[in-house]
Structure formats: C-alpha cells, structure tokens
Amino acid sequence: MLNYSVATINSRLNAVINNIDAGSSVGKIRLLSQSAGTVSLISLQKPSGTVGGGILTFSGLPLVGPTLLSTNIVAADIEDSTGIVVISGLTVGQSTAYDILIGTTLVSAGQNITLTSATITGV
C-alpha cells in the first residue's frame, strides 16, 4: 500500500481545484440517481474549494439547486464549467460517512436541494 505525505496529498487536491476552476465560469456538482441520471446541477463557488490537512473542502456551503425529477440521489460527479467531469463516483447521503452531505436523498421534481457539506479526503 502506498502512503503519501500530507504535503503531496494537498498538492494533488489543489490540482483538482485548479481543474474544476479552469474554465471561464464556475464548476458544478451533478447529483445523480441510480437509474434516471441527473437529478440536480448545483453551481459551485470560484474558487471551488480550499485544501488543508489532506482534505478538500468545497466553498460557499450551503449551496442550493433545483431538482429535475422525483427520485433517490445516490452519487455525484463534479464538472468544470464546460461540463468535463473532473471527479466521479462521489457518494451522497445524510451522514458524515458520505462525500457529499445533503438534507434528504429522496426528492421530488421542482424542489430545492441543499448541499450542506462536501469534502474529498486525499489518499
């Protein structure tokens, strides 16, 4: 098993932020259902996050976005401003065991969803 120093992990996570923020506009978090695809697209701040102690913490939380359909949110991707996926496979739930913390994962079309916490722990 490989182990990186915290300084190396921080450098890698700062590169992730640079990729999210590279476009002329802001990056986005795309909340996803298991089978129906995109549930919500939430705009990030610019800069999109900060890094410290091997953890990327997204800026400007809480962030709010409308839901597009009624379903259960299970995952998320993070894109740059042009829609290129920078990070995929993030988990979404209602406890700190998940990468992205939201108030509820079961949503109805047209309601606003609030993103209360979003972090990525580097390895």
N, C-alpha and C positions, 0 to 999 in steps of 0.2 A: 504494500500500500504506500502510495506517495503522500508526503506531507510537505506543504508549502509554508513558508514563513508568512506571518500576517502582512508584512510589507508587500510580498509578492501577490497575495490574495487581494489586497487593497488595490494594487496596480491593475490586476485583471478586472476587478469590479469597476474601477474608474474608466477602463476601456469600454465596458458595457454602457456606462452612462454616455460616453462620447459617441458611441454608435447610435443610441436612442436619440440623442440631441443633435445629430449631424445635419439633419435637413433644415430647411428654412422655417418650418413650423414646429409644432410640438409632437412628441411621440404619443402613443395611445396604448391603453390596456384593453385587449379584446377578451371579454368574458364569454365563455363557451359552454354549451350543453354537451351531453354525451353524444346525442344523435342529430340535433337540429342545427348545429353550427353556432353562429354569432348570436349572443343574447343581448350584449351591450358593448358599446365602444366608448370608453372614457378617456378624455384628453388628460395628458399629464402636464405638469408644470415644466418650465425650462429655466434652469437646469432641472432635469427629471428626478435627480436624487443626490444624496451625499453618501460618502463611504467612510467608515471608521470601524476599527476592530474586526475587520473581515466581514462586515455586513453592509450591504447597500440598502439604504432606507429611502423610499420614494418621498418626494417633496410635496407640500401643499395639501396633505391629507387633513380632513376627509375630502375626497373627490366624489362628484355625483354625475351620473349619466342615466339616460332613459333606457328602459328595456324594450326590446323589439318584439319579443314573443313570450308566451307563458311556458315556463319550463323550469328545470333544475340546473343551476350553474355548477359545473364540476371542475373546470380548468380555465386557464388563461394563457394568452400569448401577449408579448409586448413588442410593439412595432415602432419603427421610426416614422417620421412624418410622411414618408412616401408609401407606407404600407409594407415595407420589408420587415419580416419577423426577425427580431434581434434575440429574443428569448422565447422558448416554447416549453410546454409541459409543466407550467406552474400549477400548483394545487390551490383550490379555493374552498373556503369553509368558514365556520363560525367560531373557531377556536384558534389559539396561537400555534397549533400543530400544523397549520396551513401556511403557504407562502403569502397568500392574499386573504385578508380577513374582511368579510362583508357581513352586514346585519342579518341577511337571510339569503339562502341559496335557492329557495323556491320562490319564483317571481311570476308576476302577471304582466302581460304586454301593456306598455304605456306607463308603468310605474317607474319612479326614480329609484335607482340602486345607489347606495352609499358605500364607497370603498373606505374603510376605516383604518386599515393598516396594510402595508405592502413592503416586504423586505425580501432580500435574497442573501442567503448566507453562502459566502465563498468557500470553496474547498480546494 
